[in-house]
Amino acid sequence: MTLRILLADDHAMFRSGLRAVLETQPDLDCVAEVADGRAAVTETARLQPDLAILDVRMPKLDGLSAAETILAEPANSTRVLMLTTYDSDEYVYRALTAGASGFLLKSLPPEEMVSAIRVAARGDAVVDPSVTRRLAARFAAALAPAVRNPDVAPGIDRLTVREREVLLLVAAGHTNAEIGARLYVGDETVKTHVSRILAKLGLRDRVHAALYAYRHGLARPDTD
């Protein structure tokens, strides 16, 4: 199945670069490029792509307002992925509250960007690793009891020693490439570990994996 994608960013060079990356993938088809939020809303309604990738800061209508308009339309079937240079809690909150499927920083490596696009297009949540770490720590601090025993975290006994290591690095906000560098393994090996962790623990995505680690005392906000 080919995923139809709309790109909205007022920086032509970035649009061209991302489009070039997408065109290397046989299952991704960039059906339109626009340079402002108002055009993103109009073209999304006209073309009904599977995913609209919106920059947060755009002229005429900012990306967050465009996302809110697109996702509030009752007949809309397009998923929205926010992409920005600015790591702001306010932006993350507005995007996820509006129903966006993801929030990524433009600094994410291309191969991880492509993987995140596929995740967002199927409706799962995807949040940039650096944002995940910060938000998970705050969320866990607000909800978790003062002391947790890592040994009683549900399902943790099903993980291997290496999978526990990978889980903690995911919770610390590291990308697959960074985890691979730390553990001296390739990206594909890390992806396999992450997939097995999610399956064994019944977690949906990396965000939930990070929350699991913090809520059960496996990770702390000051660990790296």
C-alpha positions as CSV (number, residue, x, y, z in Angstrom):
1,M,0.0,0.0,0.0
2,T,1.4,3.4,-1.0
3,L,1.0,6.2,1.5
4,R,0.0,9.6,0.0
5,I,1.7,12.5,1.8
6,L,1.2,16.3,1.7
7,L,4.2,18.5,2.8
8,A,3.5,22.0,4.2
9,D,6.6,24.1,5.1
10,D,7.5,27.6,4.1
11,H,11.1,26.8,3.6
12,A,11.5,25.5,0.1
13,M,14.9,24.0,0.7
14,F,13.6,21.8,3.6
15,R,10.5,20.8,1.6
16,S,12.7,19.7,-1.3
17,G,15.1,17.8,1.0
18,L,12.3,15.9,2.7
19,R,10.6,15.2,-0.5
20,A,13.8,13.8,-1.9
21,V,14.1,11.5,1.1
22,L,10.4,10.4,0.7
23,E,11.0,9.6,-3.0
24,T,13.6,7.0,-2.1
25,Q,10.9,5.0,-0.4
26,P,8.7,2.9,-2.8
27,D,5.7,3.0,-0.4
28,L,5.6,6.8,0.1
29,D,4.2,9.2,-2.5
30,C,4.4,13.0,-2.0
31,V,1.2,14.2,-3.7
32,A,1.6,18.0,-2.9
33,E,3.9,20.6,-1.5
34,V,2.5,23.9,0.0
35,A,4.2,26.8,1.7
36,D,1.6,28.1,4.2
37,G,-1.0,26.7,6.6
38,R,-4.0,28.0,4.6
39,A,-3.0,26.1,1.5
40,A,-2.3,23.0,3.6
41,V,-5.9,23.0,4.8
42,T,-7.3,23.6,1.3
43,E,-5.1,21.0,-0.4
44,T,-5.7,18.4,2.3
45,A,-9.5,18.8,1.8
46,R,-9.0,18.5,-2.0
47,L,-6.5,15.7,-2.2
48,Q,-7.3,13.8,1.0
49,P,-3.8,12.4,1.5
50,D,-3.1,9.7,4.1
51,L,-0.8,12.0,6.0
52,A,-0.2,15.8,6.2
53,I,3.2,16.8,7.5
54,L,2.9,20.4,8.8
55,D,5.6,22.8,9.9
56,V,4.5,24.6,13.1
57,R,5.5,28.1,12.0
58,M,4.1,29.0,8.6
59,P,2.7,32.3,7.1
60,K,-1.1,33.0,6.7
61,L,-2.0,30.2,9.1
62,D,0.4,28.5,11.5
63,G,0.7,24.7,11.4
64,L,-1.0,24.1,14.7
65,S,-4.1,26.1,13.6
66,A,-4.0,24.3,10.3
67,A,-3.9,20.9,12.1
68,E,-6.8,21.9,14.4
69,T,-8.8,22.9,11.3
70,I,-8.0,19.8,9.4
71,L,-8.7,17.4,12.2
72,A,-11.9,19.1,13.3
73,E,-13.5,18.4,9.9
74,P,-16.0,15.6,10.5
75,A,-15.3,13.9,7.1
76,N,-11.5,14.2,7.5
77,S,-9.5,10.9,7.2
78,T,-6.0,12.5,6.9
79,R,-3.6,12.0,9.8
80,V,-1.4,14.9,10.8
81,L,2.2,14.9,11.8
82,M,3.7,18.1,13.2
83,L,7.3,18.9,12.3
84,T,9.3,21.8,13.8
85,T,12.6,23.2,14.8
86,Y,11.2,24.4,18.1
87,D,10.9,22.0,21.1
88,S,8.1,23.7,22.9
89,D,5.8,22.1,25.5
90,E,3.0,24.5,24.3
91,Y,3.4,23.3,20.7
92,V,3.4,19.6,21.8
93,Y,0.3,20.1,24.0
94,R,-1.7,21.9,21.2
95,A,-0.7,19.4,18.6
96,L,-1.6,16.3,20.6
97,T,-4.8,17.9,22.0
98,A,-5.9,18.7,18.4
99,G,-5.5,15.0,17.6
100,A,-2.2,15.0,15.7
101,S,-0.6,11.6,15.3
102,G,2.9,12.9,16.1
103,F,5.3,15.7,16.9
104,L,8.8,15.5,15.6
105,L,11.8,17.8,15.5
106,K,13.5,18.5,12.2
107,S,16.8,17.3,13.6
108,L,15.6,13.7,13.6
109,P,17.8,11.5,11.3
110,P,16.2,10.8,7.9
111,E,15.8,7.1,8.4
112,E,14.0,7.6,11.7
113,M,11.9,10.3,10.1
114,V,10.7,7.9,7.5
115,S,10.0,5.3,10.1
116,A,8.0,7.8,12.1
117,I,6.0,8.9,9.1
118,R,4.8,5.3,8.5
119,V,3.9,5.0,12.2
120,A,1.9,8.3,12.1
121,A,0.2,7.4,8.9
122,R,-1.3,4.3,10.4
123,G,-2.7,6.4,13.3
124,D,-0.3,5.4,16.1
125,A,1.4,8.1,18.3
126,V,4.9,9.1,17.5
127,V,6.8,11.8,19.5
128,D,10.4,12.9,19.1
129,P,12.7,11.0,21.5
130,S,13.9,14.1,23.2
131,V,10.3,15.3,23.8
132,T,9.3,11.8,24.9
133,R,11.9,11.8,27.6
134,R,10.9,15.1,29.1
135,L,7.2,14.6,29.0
136,A,7.4,11.0,30.3
137,A,9.4,12.1,33.3
138,R,6.9,14.8,34.2
139,F,4.0,12.5,33.6
140,A,5.4,9.8,35.8
141,A,6.5,12.2,38.5
142,A,2.9,13.5,38.7
143,L,1.2,10.1,38.8
144,A,3.6,7.5,40.2
145,P,3.8,6.6,43.9
146,A,6.9,7.8,45.7
147,V,8.7,4.4,45.6
148,R,8.4,1.6,43.0
149,N,10.1,-1.7,43.0
150,P,11.4,-2.4,39.4
151,D,11.2,-6.1,40.0
152,V,7.4,-6.0,40.1
153,A,6.9,-4.0,36.9
154,P,4.4,-6.2,35.0
155,G,6.0,-8.2,32.3
156,I,9.6,-7.1,33.0
157,D,10.6,-10.7,33.7
158,R,9.9,-11.5,30.1
159,L,12.7,-9.2,28.9
160,T,16.2,-10.3,28.3
161,V,19.1,-8.3,29.9
162,R,19.8,-6.6,26.6
163,E,16.1,-5.7,26.1
164,R,16.1,-4.1,29.5
165,E,19.1,-2.0,28.5
166,V,17.4,-0.9,25.3
167,L,14.2,-0.1,27.2
168,L,16.1,2.2,29.6
169,L,17.8,3.9,26.6
170,V,14.4,4.4,24.9
171,A,13.1,6.0,28.1
172,A,16.1,8.2,28.2
173,G,15.1,9.6,24.8
174,H,17.8,8.1,22.7
175,T,17.2,7.4,19.0
176,N,17.8,4.0,17.5
177,A,21.1,5.2,16.0
178,E,22.2,6.5,19.4
179,I,21.2,3.3,21.2
180,G,23.1,1.3,18.5
181,A,26.2,3.4,19.1
182,R,26.1,2.9,22.8
183,L,25.5,-0.9,22.6
184,Y,27.8,-1.4,19.6
185,V,25.0,-2.9,17.4
186,G,23.3,-1.9,14.2
187,D,20.1,0.1,13.8
188,E,18.2,-3.0,12.6
189,T,19.2,-4.9,15.7
190,V,18.0,-2.0,17.9
191,K,14.7,-2.0,15.9
192,T,14.3,-5.7,16.6
193,H,14.9,-5.2,20.3
194,V,12.4,-2.4,20.5
195,S,9.8,-4.4,18.6
196,R,10.2,-7.3,20.9
197,I,10.0,-5.1,24.0
198,L,6.7,-3.6,22.8
199,A,5.3,-7.0,22.0
200,K,6.4,-8.6,25.3
201,L,5.1,-5.7,27.4
202,G,1.9,-5.1,25.4
203,L,2.9,-1.5,24.7
204,R,1.8,0.5,21.6
205,D,4.9,2.6,20.9
206,R,8.1,4.2,22.2
207,V,6.1,6.8,24.1
208,H,4.3,4.1,26.1
209,A,7.6,2.2,26.6
210,A,9.1,5.3,28.2
211,L,6.0,5.9,30.4
212,Y,6.2,2.2,31.5
213,A,9.8,2.6,32.5
214,Y,9.2,5.7,34.5
215,R,6.0,4.7,36.1
216,H,7.5,1.4,37.4
217,G,10.7,3.0,38.7
218,L,12.9,1.4,36.0
219,A,14.0,4.9,34.9
220,R,14.3,8.2,36.7
221,P,14.3,11.7,35.2
222,D,17.9,12.2,36.1
223,T,19.2,9.0,34.5
224,D,20.8,8.9,31.0
